[in-house]
Amino acid sequence: MGKSSFLQDFKTFAMRGNVIDMAVGVIIGGAFGKIVSSIVADVIMPPIGLLVGGVN
């Protein structure tokens, strides 16, 4: 009763879609964060560095 019931309950919970939706959201959020940090570091900061006198 112990393990099979737990695994069956977890499978039922995971198949509802909540866990899968949350995992997809975490992955998309991480990718979006990397895109934003790359744009800031490579596109936005170099002109600002030039404007303030070559500060990196």
Secondary structure by P-SEA (a helix, b strand, c coil): ccaaaaaaaaaaaaacaaaaaaaaaaaaaaaaaaaaaaaaacccaaaaaaaacccc
